[in-house]
Amino acid sequence: MLLEWAGLRIVTDPTFDAPQVYPPDPGRAQLEKTQGPAIARQDLGAVDLVLLSHHQHRDNLDYEGLELIATGVLTLSTRKASLDLFGGSVVGLDSWESYQFGDATITAVPALHGPPGVESSTGPVIGFVLEAEGEPTVYVSGDNASVPLVEQIADRFAPVALAILFAGAARVPMIDAPLTLTGPDAVAAARALRAGRVAAVHTDGWKHFSEDRASFDAAFAAAGLSDLVLGLPRGERVVVE
């Protein structure tokens, strides 16, 4: 997502490659991208900040995303990402650690990329909470599948004006559980956060997503919360008041 907030242009988990099959790294699943980006990296314009929940998987950081980071744009991510990615512009944060960027405070918050116990396979992941005086508070989940962790985050930051939820219930053969939020889990997360609006990302464009945007919308409709969900047409600008 390209997020314009507090005078900043922020990109979350940058993926700009064309559709393709990515050869698997040792011990990891093969990933197939089925849909290109809404905007090409070269047409993106100036970017002030990248929020990278983790760098291990191509559906969160692909080759063009790496090229974006290589331009030197400030990137907040995990401690491991700051060690593995070269260029000096990647700042690693632990959960609950904050980074001051101008007038904005960005806090890394915990995330779990799958069921408990898979961390050695999926690697470290974080989400983010964005705060600034006079600006709406924004939560970016990253690849998180744990509603209890969202409840912990809500204890500190709720209500949030906008919750950007990585959904799609991603699945790979070697782990028999969703690696990101299901539709019902996204509803539970939105309720815990007392979110004013919700934006769905990470729901389409990859073969290993077991739920799509329609599944996300259906879950919120079943809960009577359709009015929370932003439409977010691909490539179009949506303003959240």
C-alpha positions in Angstrom: 0.0 0.0 0.0 1.0 3.6 -0.7 -0.1 5.6 2.4 0.0 9.4 2.5 -0.1 10.3 6.2 1.2 13.2 8.3 2.9 14.7 5.2 4.8 11.5 4.4 4.5 9.1 1.5 4.9 5.6 3.0 5.0 2.2 1.3 4.2 -1.0 3.1 5.9 -4.3 2.2 6.9 -3.3 -1.3 6.2 -5.7 -4.1 6.4 -4.4 -7.6 7.4 -7.4 -9.8 5.4 -8.7 -12.7 3.6 -12.0 -12.2 6.1 -14.9 -12.0 7.1 -18.0 -10.1 9.8 -17.6 -7.5 12.2 -20.5 -7.0 11.9 -21.6 -3.3 14.7 -20.9 -0.9 15.9 -23.9 1.1 13.2 -25.0 3.5 10.6 -22.6 2.1 7.6 -23.0 -0.3 7.6 -21.9 -3.9 5.5 -18.8 -4.3 3.7 -17.7 -7.5 2.7 -14.2 -8.1 -0.5 -13.9 -10.3 -1.1 -10.2 -10.5 1.2 -7.2 -11.1 1.3 -4.0 -9.1 -1.3 -1.3 -9.3 1.5 1.2 -10.0 5.0 0.4 -11.3 7.9 1.3 -9.1 9.3 3.8 -11.6 6.0 5.6 -11.5 5.7 5.7 -7.7 7.3 9.1 -7.2 9.1 10.1 -4.0 8.9 7.8 -1.1 9.8 9.0 2.4 9.5 5.7 4.3 9.1 2.0 3.8 7.5 -0.1 6.5 8.7 -3.7 6.0 7.1 -6.2 8.3 9.7 -8.8 7.2 12.1 -9.5 4.3 12.1 -13.3 4.1 9.2 -13.8 1.7 8.7 -12.5 -1.9 5.1 -11.6 -1.3 6.3 -8.9 1.1 9.6 -7.9 -0.5 10.2 -8.9 -4.1 13.0 -8.0 -6.5 11.6 -4.6 -7.4 10.9 -4.0 -3.7 14.6 -4.6 -3.0 15.5 -2.1 -5.7 13.3 0.5 -4.0 15.1 -0.1 -0.6 18.4 0.0 -2.4 17.7 3.6 -3.4 18.4 4.5 0.2 14.9 5.3 1.4 14.6 4.9 5.2 13.2 1.4 5.9 11.9 0.3 9.3 11.8 -3.5 9.8 13.0 -6.3 12.0 16.4 -6.6 13.6 17.2 -9.5 11.2 16.3 -7.4 8.2 18.7 -4.7 9.2 21.4 -7.3 9.4 20.5 -9.1 6.1 19.7 -6.2 3.8 22.6 -4.0 2.7 22.7 -0.3 2.0 22.6 1.2 5.5 19.0 2.6 5.2 17.3 -0.3 7.0 16.6 0.3 10.7 15.8 -2.8 12.8 13.3 -2.5 15.6 12.2 -4.9 18.3 8.5 -5.2 19.3 7.3 -2.1 21.3 10.4 -0.1 20.3 9.6 3.3 18.8 11.3 5.4 16.1 10.9 9.1 15.8 10.7 10.4 12.2 10.2 14.1 12.2 6.9 14.7 14.1 5.8 11.1 13.7 6.3 8.3 16.2 6.3 4.8 14.7 6.2 1.9 17.1 7.0 -1.6 16.1 4.4 -4.0 17.4 4.4 -7.8 17.7 3.2 -10.1 14.9 3.2 -13.9 14.5 3.4 -15.2 11.0 1.3 -18.4 11.5 0.4 -20.5 14.6 2.6 -20.5 17.7 5.7 -22.5 17.2 6.4 -21.7 13.5 8.7 -18.8 14.2 11.8 -20.8 13.2 10.3 -21.5 9.8 8.6 -18.2 9.0 11.1 -15.9 10.7 10.6 -12.7 12.8 7.8 -10.3 11.8 6.6 -7.0 13.1 3.7 -4.6 12.6 3.6 -0.9 13.1 1.5 1.8 14.8 1.8 5.3 13.4 1.1 8.3 15.6 1.5 12.1 15.2 -0.1 15.1 16.8 -3.3 16.0 15.0 -3.1 13.0 12.7 -5.1 9.8 12.8 -3.5 6.8 14.5 -2.8 4.0 12.0 -2.1 0.3 12.6 -0.3 -1.8 10.0 -0.5 -5.5 10.9 2.2 -6.9 8.8 2.0 -10.7 8.2 0.3 -11.5 11.5 -2.1 -14.3 12.1 -2.6 -13.8 15.9 -5.7 -12.1 17.2 -4.4 -12.3 20.8 -1.4 -10.2 19.8 -3.7 -7.6 18.2 -5.5 -7.5 21.5 -2.2 -6.7 23.3 -1.6 -3.9 20.8 -5.2 -2.6 21.3 -4.5 -2.4 25.0 -1.9 0.2 24.3 -3.2 2.0 21.2 -7.0 1.6 20.7 -9.0 3.2 19.2 -7.2 3.5 15.9 -8.5 5.5 13.0 -7.3 3.1 10.3 -6.3 -0.6 10.6 -4.4 -1.9 7.6 -4.9 -5.7 7.9 -2.8 -8.2 6.0 -5.4 -10.9 5.4 -5.8 -13.6 2.7 -5.3 -16.6 5.1 -2.0 -17.4 3.3 -1.1 -21.1 3.4 1.9 -23.2 2.4 2.1 -27.0 2.3 4.5 -27.4 5.2 2.4 -25.6 7.7 -1.2 -26.7 8.3 -2.6 -23.3 9.4 -3.2 -19.8 8.1 -0.1 -17.6 8.1 -2.0 -14.4 7.9 -5.4 -13.3 9.1 -8.6 -15.0 7.9 -11.7 -12.9 7.3 -13.2 -13.7 10.7 -9.9 -13.0 12.4 -9.7 -9.7 10.6 -13.2 -8.8 12.0 -12.0 -9.8 15.5 -8.8 -7.6 15.0 -10.9 -4.6 13.9 -13.2 -5.0 16.9 -10.3 -5.2 19.3 -8.7 -2.1 17.9 -12.0 -0.3 17.8 -11.0 0.7 14.3 -12.7 3.6 12.6 -11.9 2.2 9.1 -10.3 -0.9 7.8 -8.2 -1.5 4.7 -7.6 -5.0 3.4 -4.2 -5.8 1.8 -2.4 -9.1 1.1 -5.7 -10.7 -0.2 -5.1 -11.0 -3.9 -2.4 -11.6 -6.4 -0.6 -14.7 -5.0 -1.5 -18.3 -5.5 -0.9 -19.3 -1.9 -3.6 -16.9 -0.6 -6.5 -19.2 0.4 -8.9 -16.3 0.8 -9.5 -13.3 -1.5 -10.8 -9.8 -1.1 -14.4 -11.0 -1.5 -13.9 -13.4 1.4 -12.7 -10.4 3.5 -15.7 -8.3 2.6 -18.1 -11.2 3.2 -16.7 -11.7 6.7 -17.3 -8.0 7.6 -20.7 -8.1 6.0 -21.6 -11.2 8.1 -20.5 -9.2 11.2 -22.6 -6.2 10.2 -19.4 -4.1 9.8 -19.3 -3.5 6.0 -19.3 0.3 6.7 -15.8 0.0 8.2 -14.2 -1.4 5.0 -12.5 0.9 2.5 -13.1 0.0 -1.1 -9.5 0.8 -2.2 -9.9 0.4 -6.0 -6.5 -0.7 -7.4 -4.4 2.4 -8.3 -7.0 4.9 -7.1 -6.7 7.4 -4.3 -8.9 7.0 -1.2 -9.0 9.7 1.5 -9.7 8.7 5.1 -11.1 11.6 7.2 
